Amino acid sequence: MKTVLITGGTGGLGHIVSRQMIEDGYRCVIPYRNDKEAQDLRATIAPQQRDQLFLLEADLLSDSEVDRVFDAATNMSDLYGFVHLLGGIRGFQPIAETSVEDWDFLFNLNLRSLFLFSRLVMKHFSERDGGRIVTIGAMPAIKPSAKQAGYGVAKAGVSALTKILADEGRSAGISANCIVPSVIKTEANLSWGSDEDIPKWITPEEIAATISYLLSAPAAGINGSDIRLFGTLNV
């Protein structure tokens, strides 16, 4: 059974993606910080599929913790895929009001975490002659807008790093692609969305289906792409 390492796999989007990966027949290694989210995910997995789910608590902004998670994933079985969902936003401020703390937080959460894993993933996949990498960008990385500087620039870095991974890994049979969604229809976002805009957002299920395809055999030729999932927003 092939293994997929999923960061952010217990969150609003991750919950749906993780379930899709298990349905697809992968063994999923999922680090988490929130115990309730992890247990809620486990509770939604059918009992006969729970041996495909491996949860471990970890701080993915720590070098040593990332190493520990990666060791667990590679010791599990054949690590085939790396899906990086970890990310987030903090506030919406103009540049003049953005603190260095917030800027660093957004870069660490969205981009540094990807870098830490990428070093390990690329070495491992190169040694095993191939693997699939899928990351999550964001619409502000492609269409920058006011009051989203830290988030937009960090996510632009995610997109750029993904393309570099694709270029460096091409000869070794490694593909890397970045899904770029608009607003995702998660519970957290539904709390502030308007009745007019919410139906235009992208659903977690649509993202999960796209990841599922990118990990499949027919998607072997897709590499270095920004895959825009903007829903029906007028952008």
VOBA-1610 file (N, C-alpha, C; in pm, whole numbers, padded with zeros to 5 digits, always signed):
BEGIN
Met+00084-00119+00000Met+00000+00000+00000Met+00088+00125+00000Lys+00058+00218-00089Lys+00135+00342-00096Lys+00096+00435+00018Thr+00196+00513+00063Thr+00175+00608+00172Thr+00177+00750+00120Val+00088+00833+00175Val+00086+00976+00146Val+00100+01051+00278Leu+00194+01143+00283Leu+00213+01231+00398Leu+00134+01358+00374Ile+00045+01392+00467Ile-00044+01507+00451Ile-00025+01603+00567Thr+00027+01721+00541Thr+00033+01824+00645Thr-00098+01900+00645Gly-00141+01945+00763Gly-00270+02016+00770Gly-00387+01925+00743Gly-00367+01795+00765Gly-00468+01698+00725Gly-00586+01681+00818Thr-00590+01756+00928Thr-00704+01745+01020Thr-00789+01872+01022Gly-00751+01974+00944Gly-00825+02100+00942Gly-00950+02093+00856Gly-01010+02209+00830Gly-01134+02214+00754Gly-01120+02155+00615Leu-01016+02194+00544Leu-00987+02135+00413Leu-00924+01997+00429Gly-00829+01986+00521Gly-00755+01861+00538Gly-00842+01743+00572His-00945+01766+00650His-01038+01660+00689His-01095+01591+00565Ile-01137+01671+00468Ile-01197+01617+00346Ile-01092+01551+00258Val-00975+01614+00247Val-00868+01559+00165Val-00821+01425+00223Ser-00803+01419+00353Ser-00756+01296+00417Ser-00853+01181+00394Arg-00980+01209+00407Arg-01080+01105+00383Arg-01077+01059+00238Gln-01057+01152+00146Gln-01049+01115+00004Gln-00928+01025-00022Met-00815+01059+00038Met-00695+00979+00018Met-00712+00837+00073Ile-00781+00825+00185Ile-00806+00692+00241Ile-00901+00615+00151Glu-01003+00683+00100Glu-01094+00617+00005Glu-01020+00571-00120Asp-00918+00647-00159Asp-00839+00611-00277Asp-00744+00493-00250Gly-00735+00452-00125Gly-00655+00333-00093Gly-00515+00361-00042Tyr-00486+00487-00009Tyr-00354+00520+00044Tyr-00351+00503+00195Arg-00234+00475+00248Arg-00208+00488+00391Arg-00168+00633+00413Cys-00230+00699+00510Cys-00208+00843+00530Cys-00138+00869+00663Val-00025+00937+00655Val+00047+00983+00774Val+00013+01130+00792Ile-00049+01163+00905Ile-00103+01298+00924Ile-00058+01354+01058Pro+00034+01449+01058Pro+00070+01518+01182Pro-00039+01617+01221Tyr-00053+01642+01351Tyr-00158+01733+01397Tyr-00111+01809+01521Arg-00178+01920+01548Arg-00155+01995+01672Arg-00279+01994+01762Asn-00397+01989+01699Asn-00523+01997+01773Asn-00579+01856+01793Asp-00580+01811+01918Asp-00622+01674+01946Asp-00767+01648+01908Lys-00854+01745+01931Lys-00995+01726+01897Lys-01013+01707+01747Glu-00943+01789+01666Glu-00952+01774+01521Glu-00905+01635+01477Ala-00797+01589+01538Ala-00744+01457+01503Ala-00843+01347+01537Gln-00904+01355+01655Gln-00999+01252+01694Gln-01127+01260+01613Asp-01169+01381+01576Asp-01286+01395+01490Asp-01261+01331+01353Leu-01140+01349+01301Leu-01107+01285+01174Leu-01112+01133+01188Arg-01049+01082+01289Arg-01047+00936+01310Arg-01188+00881+01320Ala-01277+00956+01386Ala-01414+00907+01406Ala-01492+00897+01276Thr-01452+00973+01175Thr-01525+00969+01048Thr-01474+00862+00953Ile-01363+00797+00990Ile-01307+00692+00905Ile-01373+00559+00941Ala-01416+00486+00841Ala-01479+00356+00865Ala-01382+00265+00941Pro-01435+00186+01037Pro-01347+00101+01118Pro-01254+00013+01036Gln-01302-00037+00924Gln-01219-00125+00842Gln-01109-00052+00768Gln-01112+00084+00771Gln-01010+00163+00702Gln-00917+00235+00800Arg-00939+00220+00929Arg-00861+00297+01025Arg-00716+00255+01033Asp-00684+00136+00983Asp-00543+00099+00979Asp-00468+00172+00868Gln-00541+00249+00785Gln-00478+00333+00682Gln-00444+00472+00737Leu-00487+00502+00858Leu-00469+00635+00916Leu-00367+00629+01029Phe-00260+00710+01015Phe-00157+00718+01120Phe-00144+00864+01161Leu-00191+00895+01281Leu-00189+01031+01335Leu-00074+01045+01434Leu-00002+01156+01427Leu+00100+01183+01528Leu+00107+01333+01556Glu+00115+01365+01682Glu+00120+01506+01724Glu+00258+01562+01695Ala+00262+01683+01636Ala+00392+01741+01601Ala+00376+01890+01573Asp+00484+01964+01594Asp+00494+02105+01561Asp+00573+02116+01431Leu+00505+02146+01322Leu+00570+02143+01192Leu+00650+02269+01160Leu+00665+02358+01257Leu+00756+02471+01240Leu+00890+02444+01307Ser+00904+02325+01363Ser+01027+02283+01429Ser+01103+02187+01338Asp+01231+02216+01312Asp+01312+02129+01226Asp+01313+01985+01276Ser+01335+01967+01405Ser+01347+01832+01460Ser+01214+01757+01454Glu+01103+01829+01473Glu+00973+01766+01466Glu+00939+01725+01323Val+00977+01808+01227Val+00957+01773+01086Val+01037+01646+01054Asp+01161+01640+01101Asp+01243+01520+01080Asp+01174+01397+01139Arg+01117+01412+01256Arg+01051+01298+01323Arg+00930+01250+01244Val+00851+01346+01197Val+00734+01311+01117Val+00775+01241+00988Phe+00878+01295+00924Phe+00920+01236+00798Phe+00976+01095+00818Asp+01050+01076+00925Asp+01101+00942+00956Asp+00985+00844+00975Ala+00881+00889+01043Ala+00764+00804+01065Ala+00698+00767+00933Ala+00689+00866+00843Ala+00626+00841+00713Ala+00707+00744+00629Thr+00837+00758+00628Thr+00920+00672+00544Thr+00938+00533+00604Asn+00924+00523+00735Asn+00934+00392+00799Asn+00804+00312+00787Met+00697+00383+00755Met+00566+00319+00749Met+00558+00220+00634Ser+00590+00266+00515Ser+00588+00182+00395Ser+00636+00268+00278Asp+00588+00240+00160Asp+00632+00308+00039Asp+00575+00450+00033Leu+00656+00551+00071Leu+00609+00690+00065Leu+00604+00733-00081Tyr+00484+00761-00128Tyr+00459+00792-00268Tyr+00423+00938-00290Gly+00351+00998-00194Gly+00301+01133-00214Gly+00321+01222-00094Phe+00339+01351-00120Phe+00346+01452-00016Phe+00246+01560-00052Val+00147+01580+00035Val+00042+01679+00014Val+00054+01784+00124His+00089+01905+00086His+00114+02011+00184His-00005+02107+00188Leu-00092+02085+00286Leu-00209+02170+00305Leu-00187+02275+00413Leu-00082+02258+00492Leu-00060+02346+00606Leu-00049+02491+00560Gly-00121+02579+00627Gly-00115+02721+00593Gly-00225+02796+00666Gly-00230+02925+00643Gly-00333+03005+00708Gly-00304+03153+00695Ile-00399+03230+00742Ile-00389+03376+00731Ile-00411+03436+00870Arg-00354+03552+00891Arg-00372+03622+01019Arg-00403+03769+00989Gly-00530+03804+01003Gly-00571+03943+00987Gly-00560+03993+00845Phe-00614+04112+00824Phe-00608+04179+00694Phe-00568+04324+00720Gln-00436+04351+00710Gln-00387+04485+00739Gln-00310+04540+00620Pro-00315+04673+00604Pro-00226+04734+00505Pro-00081+04719+00550Ile+00011+04734+00459Ile+00154+04717+00488Ile+00196+04802+00607Ala+00151+04927+00611Ala+00195+05019+00716Ala+00154+04972+00855Glu+00053+04883+00862Glu+00005+04837+00991Glu+00038+04689+01017Thr+00115+04628+00928Thr+00151+04487+00944Thr+00273+04475+01033Ser+00259+04400+01139Ser+00371+04383+01232Ser+00472+04282+01176Val+00595+04295+01220Val+00697+04198+01182Val+00658+04059+01233Glu+00596+04055+01350Glu+00553+03927+01408Glu+00453+03857+01316Asp+00353+03933+01267Asp+00253+03874+01178Asp+00316+03830+01046Trp+00405+03913+00992Trp+00473+03880+00866Trp+00551+03749+00881Asp+00629+03738+00989Asp+00709+03618+01013Asp+00619+03496+01036Phe+00510+03515+01109Phe+00417+03405+01134Phe+00362+03349+01004Leu+00322+03437+00913Leu+00264+03392+00787Leu+00367+03322+00699Phe+00489+03372+00698Phe+00593+03307+00619Phe+00631+03172+00679Asn+00641+03165+00810Asn+00677+03039+00874Asn+00570+02933+00852Leu+00445+02971+00873Leu+00335+02875+00862Leu+00315+02829+00719Asn+00316+02920+00625Asn+00283+02886+00486Asn+00402+02839+00404Leu+00519+02898+00426Leu+00631+02871+00336Leu+00746+02795+00402Arg+00785+02836+00523Arg+00897+02767+00587Arg+00865+02620+00610Ser+00742+02592+00648Ser+00703+02453+00671Ser+00718+02370+00544Leu+00682+02428+00429Leu+00699+02358+00302Leu+00846+02335+00272Phe+00929+02434+00296Phe+01072+02421+00272Phe+01132+02308+00356Leu+01096+02303+00485Leu+01152+02201+00573Leu+01121+02061+00523Phe+00999+02039+00480Phe+00962+01907+00429Phe+01022+01882+00291Ser+01030+01986+00208Ser+01075+01967+00071Ser+01216+01910+00063Arg+01304+01955+00154Arg+01442+01903+00153Arg+01443+01751+00172Leu+01360+01704+00263Leu+01355+01561+00294Leu+01283+01483+00184Val+01172+01540+00138Val+01092+01472+00035Val+01171+01456-00094Met+01240+01560-00137Met+01312+01552-00264Met+01425+01449-00258Lys+01494+01444-00147Lys+01602+01345-00133Lys+01544+01204-00137His+01435+01183-00065His+01374+01050-00059His+01320+01008-00195Phe+01245+01097-00260Phe+01185+01063-00389Phe+01292+01042-00496Ser+01401+01117-00488Ser+01509+01098-00586Ser+01571+00961-00571Glu+01582+00914-00447Glu+01642+00783-00422Glu+01551+00668-00462Arg+01420+00693-00460Arg+01325+00586-00495Arg+01272+00603-00638Asp+01329+00695-00714Asp+01293+00714-00855Asp+01149+00760-00875Gly+01109+00858-00798Gly+00980+00920-00827Gly+00893+00943-00707Gly+00793+01030-00726Gly+00696+01062-00623Gly+00613+01180-00667Arg+00506+01206-00595Arg+00414+01315-00628Arg+00409+01416-00513Ile+00414+01543-00549Ile+00404+01652-00452Ile+00288+01742-00495Val+00200+01774-00401Val+00091+01868-00426Val+00090+01970-00313Thr+00089+02097-00348Thr+00084+02204-00249Thr-00042+02287-00270Ile-00072+02371-00171Ile-00188+02459-00179Ile-00142+02604-00175Gly-00165+02675-00283Gly-00137+02818-00289Gly-00262+02895-00250Ala-00281+03011-00310Ala-00399+03092-00281Ala-00415+03198-00390Met-00538+03237-00414Met-00566+03334-00518Met-00489+03466-00500Pro-00470+03516-00375Pro-00393+03641-00360Pro-00249+03631-00406Ala-00196+03510-00424Ala-00060+03495-00477Ala-00055+03528-00625Ile-00166+03504-00695Ile-00173+03529-00838Ile-00237+03663-00868Lys-00333+03700-00785Lys-00402+03827-00799Lys-00386+03905-00669Pro-00268+03965-00648Pro-00243+04036-00522Pro-00343+04149-00500Ser-00380+04166-00375Ser-00474+04272-00341Ser-00435+04335-00209Ala-00490+04451-00182Ala-00458+04528-00061Ala-00491+04447+00064Lys-00412+04470+00167Lys-00434+04415+00301Lys-00410+04265+00311Gln-00340+04207+00213Gln-00308+04064+00220Gln-00162+04040+00186Ala-00076+04134+00223Ala+00064+04128+00179Ala+00135+04003+00230Gly+00134+03982+00361Gly+00207+03868+00416Gly+00157+03736+00362Tyr+00027+03720+00359Tyr-00033+03596+00310Tyr-00009+03578+00161Gly-00034+03683+00084Gly-00018+03674-00060Gly+00125+03645-00102Val+00222+03713-00039Val+00362+03693-00075Val+00409+03554-00030Ala+00366+03510+00088Ala+00403+03376+00135Ala+00348+03269+00041Lys+00223+03283+00000Lys+00163+03186-00090Lys+00224+03193-00230Ala+00267+03312-00272Ala+00341+03322-00398Ala+00471+03243-00388Gly+00531+03246-00270Gly+00651+03167-00246Gly+00622+03018-00253Val+00506+02976-00203Val+00467+02835-00213Val+00459+02793-00360Ser+00396+02877-00440Ser+00384+02848-00584Ser+00521+02842-00651Ala+00606+02938-00620Ala+00740+02941-00681Ala+00823+02821-00638Leu+00820+02788-00510Leu+00897+02674-00461Leu+00847+02544-00524Thr+00717+02533-00542Thr+00662+02414-00606Thr+00714+02398-00748Lys+00722+02507-00822Lys+00776+02502-00959Lys+00924+02463-00958Ile+00997+02510-00860Ile+01139+02473-00848Ile+01152+02324-00819Leu+01067+02272-00731Leu+01068+02129-00702Leu+01037+02049-00828Ala+00942+02098-00906Ala+00907+02030-01030Ala+01025+02026-01126Asp+01095+02138-01136Asp+01208+02147-01228Asp+01324+02059-01181Glu+01352+02064-01052Glu+01462+01984-00998Glu+01431+01835-00998Gly+01303+01801-00988Gly+01268+01660-00976Gly+01230+01592-01105Arg+01219+01669-01213Arg+01169+01612-01339Arg+01249+01490-01384Ser+01379+01499-01381Ser+01463+01390-01431Ser+01458+01267-01340Ala+01411+01286-01218Ala+01402+01176-01122Ala+01261+01118-01112Gly+01172+01163-01200Gly+01036+01112-01198Gly+00949+01172-01091Ile+00987+01291-01041Ile+00910+01359-00938Ile+00825+01467-01004Ser+00698+01471-00971Ser+00612+01580-01018Ser+00569+01664-00898Ala+00553+01794-00922Ala+00509+01886-00817Ala+00415+01987-00878Asn+00299+02003-00819Asn+00199+02096-00869Asn+00133+02170-00754Cys+00091+02292-00781Cys+00031+02378-00680Cys-00115+02407-00716Ile-00205+02371-00627Ile-00346+02405-00644Ile-00368+02544-00587Val-00430+02630-00666Val-00451+02769-00626Val-00601+02795-00615Pro-00656+02783-00494Pro-00800+02805-00479Pro-00834+02951-00448Ser-00960+02984-00472Ser-01012+03111-00421Ser-01052+03085-00276Val-01156+03146-00229Val-01201+03120-00092Val-01257+02978-00085Ile-01215+02904+00018Ile-01258+02765+00034Ile-01378+02761+00128Lys-01476+02682+00094Lys-01600+02676+00171Lys-01583+02587+00294Thr-01507+02638+00391Thr-01488+02568+00519Thr-01576+02634+00625Glu-01593+02566+00738Glu-01675+02622+00845Glu-01622+02757+00891Ala-01489+02770+00900Ala-01431+02896+00946Ala-01465+03011+00851Asn-01459+02986+00721Asn-01489+03091+00623Asn-01638+03118+00612Leu-01719+03017+00632Leu-01864+03037+00627Leu-01912+03135+00734Ser-01834+03148+00841Ser-01874+03235+00952Ser-01873+03382+00914Trp-01797+03417+00808Trp-01792+03558+00768Trp-01839+03582+00624Gly-01860+03478+00548Gly-01898+03495+00407Gly-02040+03546+00391Ser-02066+03612+00280Ser-02200+03664+00252Ser-02283+03561+00176Asp-02414+03573+00186Asp-02503+03481+00115Asp-02483+03488-00036Glu-02437+03602-00083Glu-02415+03620-00227Glu-02287+03550-00273Asp-02181+03558-00191Asp-02051+03507-00235Asp-02028+03359-00205Ile-02083+03309-00096Ile-02055+03172-00054Ile-02081+03069-00166Pro-02194+03079-00239Pro-02217+02979-00345Pro-02111+02983-00456Lys-02033+03089-00464Lys-01932+03102-00568Lys-01796+03046-00526Trp-01782+03012-00399Trp-01654+02963-00348Trp-01626+02822-00396Ile-01503+02779-00375Ile-01461+02643-00410Ile-01483+02552-00289Thr-01525+02431-00311Thr-01551+02341-00199Thr-01427+02255-00168Pro-01414+02210-00044Pro-01305+02119-00010Pro-01309+01991-00094Glu-01430+01947-00127Glu-01444+01825-00207Glu-01384+01843-00347Glu-01398+01962-00405Glu-01340+01987-00537Glu-01187+01985-00530Ile-01133+02042-00423Ile-00987+02039-00406Ile-00939+01896-00383Ala-01012+01822-00300Ala-00974+01683-00272Ala-00975+01600-00400Ala-01074+01622-00485Ala-01083+01547-00610Ala-00966+01581-00702Thr-00924+01708-00701Thr-00811+01750-00784Thr-00681+01685-00733Ile-00663+01683-00602Ile-00546+01617-00544Ile-00547+01469-00579Ser-00662+01407-00567Ser-00676+01266-00601Ser-00629+01240-00744Tyr-00669+01326-00835Tyr-00628+01308-00974Tyr-00478+01328-00991Leu-00423+01431-00927Leu-00280+01460-00941Leu-00193+01346-00888Leu-00244+01268-00797Leu-00170+01154-00744Leu-00191+01028-00828Ser-00283+01032-00922Ser-00317+00913-00999Ser-00221+00892-01116Ala-00222+00773-01170Ala-00135+00739-01283Ala-00160+00827-01406Pro-00286+00857-01442Pro-00307+00939-01561Pro-00253+01082-01552Ala-00220+01127-01431Ala-00170+01264-01413Ala-00019+01273-01412Ala+00049+01166-01451Ala+00195+01162-01444Ala+00260+01274-01524Gly+00196+01319-01630Gly+00256+01421-01715Gly+00230+01564-01671Ile+00154+01583-01565Ile+00126+01718-01516Ile+00235+01756-01416Asn+00307+01862-01444Asn+00422+01896-01359Asn+00449+02046-01367Gly+00473+02108-01251Gly+00509+02249-01246Gly+00394+02342-01275Ser+00272+02299-01249Ser+00154+02378-01284Ser+00093+02447-01162Asp+00040+02567-01186Asp-00053+02630-01093Asp-00192+02595-01143Ile-00267+02520-01065Ile-00400+02476-01106Ile-00502+02565-01036Arg-00562+02654-01112Arg-00651+02754-01054Arg-00791+02696-01031Leu-00832+02697-00906Leu-00968+02657-00869Leu-01033+02781-00806Phe-01087+02865-00891Phe-01141+02993-00844Phe-01292+02991-00826Gly-01355+02875-00845Gly-01501+02870-00833Gly-01563+02959-00938Thr-01671+03026-00904Thr-01737+03116-00999Thr-01728+03262-00954Leu-01628+03291-00872Leu-01606+03431-00833Leu-01569+03513-00956Asn-01613+03634-00960Asn-01584+03724-01071Asn-01446+03786-01048Val-01341+03712-01091Val-01204+03760-01071Val-01134+03775-01206
//
